[in-house]
Amino acid sequence: MIGAGFVNTPRNTATVWMFSSKNRGRTWQKRPLRLDPRRAKHAAYMLPAAIGGPKAGQLAVGYFRTTNGVIDPNSSAGKWTYSTAESANANSSTPTFTYSDVRPGTTYHSGQICNAGILCGLPGEPSDRSLLDFTSVTLDPHACPVFVFAGNTPRSEAKFQTWNFVTRQTSACF
Protein backbone atom coordinates (compact mmCIF):
# COMPACT_ATOMS: atom_id res chain seq x y z
CA MET A 1 0.00 0.00 0.00
CA ILE A 2 1.29 3.48 -0.86
CA GLY A 3 0.12 6.63 0.88
CA ALA A 4 1.03 10.27 1.35
CA GLY A 5 0.69 12.00 4.65
CA PHE A 6 1.96 12.32 8.16
CA VAL A 7 3.72 9.36 9.81
CA ASN A 8 6.01 10.48 12.63
CA THR A 9 6.45 13.83 10.87
CA PRO A 10 5.14 17.32 11.63
CA ARG A 11 1.54 17.95 10.51
CA ASN A 12 2.76 20.39 7.86
CA THR A 13 4.95 17.84 6.07
CA ALA A 14 3.59 15.25 3.64
CA THR A 15 5.78 12.37 2.50
CA VAL A 16 5.18 9.23 0.43
CA TRP A 17 5.22 6.02 2.44
CA MET A 18 5.15 2.35 1.47
CA PHE A 19 3.41 -0.04 3.84
CA SER A 20 3.96 -3.73 3.17
CA SER A 21 2.47 -7.03 4.21
CA LYS A 22 3.87 -10.52 3.69
CA ASN A 23 0.52 -12.25 4.36
CA ARG A 24 -1.98 -10.51 2.09
CA GLY A 25 -2.81 -7.74 4.55
CA ARG A 26 -3.51 -9.75 7.71
CA THR A 27 -0.57 -7.96 9.37
CA TRP A 28 1.59 -5.04 8.26
CA GLN A 29 5.22 -4.17 8.82
CA LYS A 30 5.82 -2.19 11.99
CA ARG A 31 7.45 0.77 10.25
CA PRO A 32 6.56 2.08 6.82
CA LEU A 33 9.31 2.83 4.32
CA ARG A 34 9.74 6.49 3.37
CA LEU A 35 10.17 6.79 -0.39
CA ASP A 36 12.69 9.28 -1.80
CA PRO A 37 14.44 9.81 1.56
CA ARG A 38 17.32 11.87 0.18
CA ARG A 39 14.92 14.67 -0.81
CA ALA A 40 12.17 14.06 1.77
CA LYS A 41 13.33 16.67 4.29
CA HIS A 42 13.23 19.41 1.67
CA ALA A 43 10.01 18.62 -0.20
CA ALA A 44 6.32 17.87 0.15
CA TYR A 45 4.78 14.84 -1.58
CA MET A 46 1.17 14.39 -2.62
CA LEU A 47 -1.23 12.26 -4.69
CA PRO A 48 0.74 9.02 -5.10
CA ALA A 49 -0.30 6.28 -7.53
CA ALA A 50 1.28 2.82 -7.60
CA ILE A 51 1.25 -0.36 -9.67
CA GLY A 52 2.98 -3.69 -9.31
CA GLY A 53 4.86 -5.21 -12.20
CA PRO A 54 4.32 -8.67 -13.68
CA LYS A 55 6.87 -10.24 -11.28
CA ALA A 56 6.87 -10.27 -7.50
CA GLY A 57 8.68 -7.28 -6.02
CA GLN A 58 8.27 -4.97 -9.01
CA LEU A 59 6.68 -1.63 -8.11
CA ALA A 60 6.28 1.73 -9.84
CA VAL A 61 5.04 4.81 -7.95
CA GLY A 62 4.27 8.28 -9.30
CA TYR A 63 3.67 11.36 -7.14
CA PHE A 64 3.77 15.15 -7.03
CA ARG A 65 6.87 16.60 -5.30
CA THR A 66 7.78 20.18 -4.50
CA THR A 67 11.04 21.37 -6.04
CA ASN A 68 11.58 24.62 -4.16
CA GLY A 69 12.07 23.45 -0.56
CA VAL A 70 8.43 23.92 0.49
CA ILE A 71 7.45 21.08 2.85
CA ASP A 72 3.85 22.06 3.55
CA PRO A 73 1.52 20.88 0.75
CA ASN A 74 -0.96 23.59 1.76
CA SER A 75 1.55 26.41 1.17
CA SER A 76 0.71 28.73 -1.69
CA ALA A 77 4.48 28.93 -2.48
CA GLY A 78 4.81 25.29 -3.63
CA LYS A 79 6.31 24.50 -7.06
CA TRP A 80 5.35 20.93 -7.96
CA THR A 81 6.82 18.48 -10.44
CA TYR A 82 5.83 14.86 -11.09
CA SER A 83 8.31 12.23 -9.91
CA THR A 84 8.55 8.45 -10.01
CA ALA A 85 10.07 5.71 -7.88
CA GLU A 86 10.66 2.23 -9.24
CA SER A 87 11.83 -0.98 -7.59
CA ALA A 88 12.52 -4.54 -8.70
CA ASN A 89 12.74 -5.77 -5.09
CA ALA A 90 9.99 -3.88 -3.25
CA ASN A 91 9.09 -7.10 -1.43
CA SER A 92 12.51 -7.47 0.21
CA SER A 93 13.27 -6.40 3.77
CA THR A 94 15.45 -3.57 2.38
CA PRO A 95 13.98 -2.57 -0.99
CA THR A 96 15.90 -0.29 -3.32
CA PHE A 97 14.30 2.32 -5.57
CA THR A 98 15.37 4.37 -8.56
CA TYR A 99 13.98 7.93 -8.46
CA SER A 100 13.45 10.33 -11.35
CA ASP A 101 11.40 13.33 -12.41
CA VAL A 102 9.15 12.94 -15.46
CA ARG A 103 10.66 16.03 -17.10
CA PRO A 104 13.41 17.47 -14.90
CA GLY A 105 12.89 21.17 -14.31
CA THR A 106 9.20 21.16 -15.30
CA THR A 107 6.65 22.65 -12.90
CA TYR A 108 3.27 20.97 -13.36
CA HIS A 109 1.49 22.87 -10.58
CA SER A 110 2.14 25.99 -8.52
CA GLY A 111 0.64 26.71 -5.13
CA GLN A 112 -1.06 24.41 -2.69
CA ILE A 113 -2.45 20.93 -3.10
CA CYS A 114 -5.19 20.81 -0.49
CA ASN A 115 -5.06 17.64 1.61
CA ALA A 116 -8.04 18.44 3.83
CA GLY A 117 -10.45 16.30 1.78
CA ILE A 118 -14.04 17.53 1.83
CA LEU A 119 -12.98 20.43 4.07
CA CYS A 120 -11.00 22.09 1.26
CA GLY A 121 -12.31 25.58 0.66
CA LEU A 122 -14.00 25.97 4.03
CA PRO A 123 -12.98 28.99 6.13
CA GLY A 124 -9.49 28.48 7.53
CA GLU A 125 -8.72 25.56 5.21
CA PRO A 126 -6.68 25.55 1.98
CA SER A 127 -8.77 25.61 -1.16
CA ASP A 128 -6.86 24.44 -4.25
CA ARG A 129 -8.50 21.25 -5.54
CA SER A 130 -7.69 21.93 -9.19
CA LEU A 131 -5.78 18.63 -9.56
CA LEU A 132 -8.84 16.72 -8.27
CA ASP A 133 -6.73 13.91 -6.78
CA PHE A 134 -6.22 12.80 -10.37
CA THR A 135 -3.09 10.70 -10.70
CA SER A 136 -2.87 7.10 -11.86
CA VAL A 137 -0.50 4.54 -13.30
CA THR A 138 -0.90 1.39 -15.37
CA LEU A 139 1.36 -0.87 -17.42
CA ASP A 140 1.44 -0.93 -21.21
CA PRO A 141 1.65 -4.26 -23.11
CA HIS A 142 5.47 -4.18 -22.74
CA ALA A 143 5.27 -3.84 -18.93
CA CYS A 144 6.33 -0.17 -19.09
CA PRO A 145 4.66 2.15 -16.54
CA VAL A 146 2.28 4.76 -17.99
CA PHE A 147 1.58 7.67 -15.63
CA VAL A 148 -1.42 10.01 -16.01
CA PHE A 149 -1.75 13.14 -13.89
CA ALA A 150 -3.34 16.59 -13.93
CA GLY A 151 -1.42 19.84 -14.03
CA ASN A 152 -1.78 23.56 -14.49
CA THR A 153 0.07 26.85 -14.25
CA PRO A 154 -1.03 29.93 -12.30
CA ARG A 155 -2.14 31.50 -15.59
CA SER A 156 -4.15 28.46 -16.72
CA GLU A 157 -5.66 27.96 -13.28
CA ALA A 158 -6.86 31.58 -13.28
CA LYS A 159 -8.77 30.64 -16.44
CA PHE A 160 -10.09 27.46 -14.73
CA GLN A 161 -7.96 25.27 -17.02
CA THR A 162 -6.28 22.07 -15.90
CA TRP A 163 -4.65 19.66 -18.33
CA ASN A 164 -4.07 15.92 -18.33
CA PHE A 165 -0.50 14.73 -18.83
CA VAL A 166 0.43 11.24 -19.95
CA THR A 167 3.98 9.90 -19.83
CA ARG A 168 5.32 6.42 -20.53
CA GLN A 169 8.58 4.83 -19.56
CA THR A 170 10.30 3.68 -22.77
CA SER A 171 13.35 1.72 -21.57
CA ALA A 172 14.40 -0.53 -18.70
CA CYS A 173 10.77 -1.55 -18.13
CA PHE A 174 9.67 -4.44 -15.91
C-alpha positions as CSV (number, residue, x, y, z in Angstrom):
1,M,0.0,0.0,0.0
2,I,1.3,3.5,-0.9
3,G,0.1,6.6,0.9
4,A,1.0,10.3,1.4
5,G,0.7,12.0,4.7
6,F,2.0,12.3,8.2
7,V,3.7,9.4,9.8
8,N,6.0,10.5,12.6
9,T,6.5,13.8,10.9
10,P,5.1,17.3,11.6
11,R,1.5,17.9,10.5
12,N,2.8,20.4,7.9
13,T,5.0,17.8,6.1
14,A,3.6,15.3,3.6
15,T,5.8,12.4,2.5
16,V,5.2,9.2,0.4
17,W,5.2,6.0,2.4
18,M,5.1,2.4,1.5
19,F,3.4,0.0,3.8
20,S,4.0,-3.7,3.2
21,S,2.5,-7.0,4.2
22,K,3.9,-10.5,3.7
23,N,0.5,-12.2,4.4
24,R,-2.0,-10.5,2.1
25,G,-2.8,-7.7,4.5
26,R,-3.5,-9.7,7.7
27,T,-0.6,-8.0,9.4
28,W,1.6,-5.0,8.3
29,Q,5.2,-4.2,8.8
30,K,5.8,-2.2,12.0
31,R,7.5,0.8,10.3
32,P,6.6,2.1,6.8
33,L,9.3,2.8,4.3
34,R,9.7,6.5,3.4
35,L,10.2,6.8,-0.4
36,D,12.7,9.3,-1.8
37,P,14.4,9.8,1.6
38,R,17.3,11.9,0.2
39,R,14.9,14.7,-0.8
40,A,12.2,14.1,1.8
41,K,13.3,16.7,4.3
42,H,13.2,19.4,1.7
43,A,10.0,18.6,-0.2
44,A,6.3,17.9,0.2
45,Y,4.8,14.8,-1.6
46,M,1.2,14.4,-2.6
47,L,-1.2,12.3,-4.7
48,P,0.7,9.0,-5.1
49,A,-0.3,6.3,-7.5
50,A,1.3,2.8,-7.6
51,I,1.2,-0.4,-9.7
52,G,3.0,-3.7,-9.3
53,G,4.9,-5.2,-12.2
54,P,4.3,-8.7,-13.7
55,K,6.9,-10.2,-11.3
56,A,6.9,-10.3,-7.5
57,G,8.7,-7.3,-6.0
58,Q,8.3,-5.0,-9.0
59,L,6.7,-1.6,-8.1
60,A,6.3,1.7,-9.8
61,V,5.0,4.8,-7.9
62,G,4.3,8.3,-9.3
63,Y,3.7,11.4,-7.1
64,F,3.8,15.2,-7.0
65,R,6.9,16.6,-5.3
66,T,7.8,20.2,-4.5
67,T,11.0,21.4,-6.0
68,N,11.6,24.6,-4.2
69,G,12.1,23.5,-0.6
70,V,8.4,23.9,0.5
71,I,7.5,21.1,2.8
72,D,3.8,22.1,3.5
73,P,1.5,20.9,0.7
74,N,-1.0,23.6,1.8
75,S,1.5,26.4,1.2
76,S,0.7,28.7,-1.7
77,A,4.5,28.9,-2.5
78,G,4.8,25.3,-3.6
79,K,6.3,24.5,-7.1
80,W,5.4,20.9,-8.0
81,T,6.8,18.5,-10.4
82,Y,5.8,14.9,-11.1
83,S,8.3,12.2,-9.9
84,T,8.6,8.4,-10.0
85,A,10.1,5.7,-7.9
86,E,10.7,2.2,-9.2
87,S,11.8,-1.0,-7.6
88,A,12.5,-4.5,-8.7
89,N,12.7,-5.8,-5.1
90,A,10.0,-3.9,-3.3
91,N,9.1,-7.1,-1.4
92,S,12.5,-7.5,0.2
93,S,13.3,-6.4,3.8
94,T,15.5,-3.6,2.4
95,P,14.0,-2.6,-1.0
96,T,15.9,-0.3,-3.3
97,F,14.3,2.3,-5.6
98,T,15.4,4.4,-8.6
99,Y,14.0,7.9,-8.5
100,S,13.4,10.3,-11.3
101,D,11.4,13.3,-12.4
102,V,9.1,12.9,-15.5
103,R,10.7,16.0,-17.1
104,P,13.4,17.5,-14.9
105,G,12.9,21.2,-14.3
106,T,9.2,21.2,-15.3
107,T,6.7,22.6,-12.9
108,Y,3.3,21.0,-13.4
109,H,1.5,22.9,-10.6
110,S,2.1,26.0,-8.5
111,G,0.6,26.7,-5.1
112,Q,-1.1,24.4,-2.7
113,I,-2.5,20.9,-3.1
114,C,-5.2,20.8,-0.5
115,N,-5.1,17.6,1.6
116,A,-8.0,18.4,3.8
117,G,-10.4,16.3,1.8
118,I,-14.0,17.5,1.8
119,L,-13.0,20.4,4.1
120,C,-11.0,22.1,1.3
121,G,-12.3,25.6,0.7
122,L,-14.0,26.0,4.0
123,P,-13.0,29.0,6.1
124,G,-9.5,28.5,7.5
125,E,-8.7,25.6,5.2
126,P,-6.7,25.5,2.0
127,S,-8.8,25.6,-1.2
128,D,-6.9,24.4,-4.3
129,R,-8.5,21.2,-5.5
130,S,-7.7,21.9,-9.2
131,L,-5.8,18.6,-9.6
132,L,-8.8,16.7,-8.3
133,D,-6.7,13.9,-6.8
134,F,-6.2,12.8,-10.4
135,T,-3.1,10.7,-10.7
136,S,-2.9,7.1,-11.9
137,V,-0.5,4.5,-13.3
138,T,-0.9,1.4,-15.4
139,L,1.4,-0.9,-17.4
140,D,1.4,-0.9,-21.2
141,P,1.7,-4.3,-23.1
142,H,5.5,-4.2,-22.7
143,A,5.3,-3.8,-18.9
144,C,6.3,-0.2,-19.1
145,P,4.7,2.1,-16.5
146,V,2.3,4.8,-18.0
147,F,1.6,7.7,-15.6
148,V,-1.4,10.0,-16.0
149,F,-1.8,13.1,-13.9
150,A,-3.3,16.6,-13.9
151,G,-1.4,19.8,-14.0
152,N,-1.8,23.6,-14.5
153,T,0.1,26.9,-14.2
154,P,-1.0,29.9,-12.3
155,R,-2.1,31.5,-15.6
156,S,-4.2,28.5,-16.7
157,E,-5.7,28.0,-13.3
158,A,-6.9,31.6,-13.3
159,K,-8.8,30.6,-16.4
160,F,-10.1,27.5,-14.7
161,Q,-8.0,25.3,-17.0
162,T,-6.3,22.1,-15.9
163,W,-4.7,19.7,-18.3
164,N,-4.1,15.9,-18.3
165,F,-0.5,14.7,-18.8
166,V,0.4,11.2,-20.0
167,T,4.0,9.9,-19.8
168,R,5.3,6.4,-20.5
169,Q,8.6,4.8,-19.6
170,T,10.3,3.7,-22.8
171,S,13.3,1.7,-21.6
172,A,14.4,-0.5,-18.7
173,C,10.8,-1.6,-18.1
174,F,9.7,-4.4,-15.9
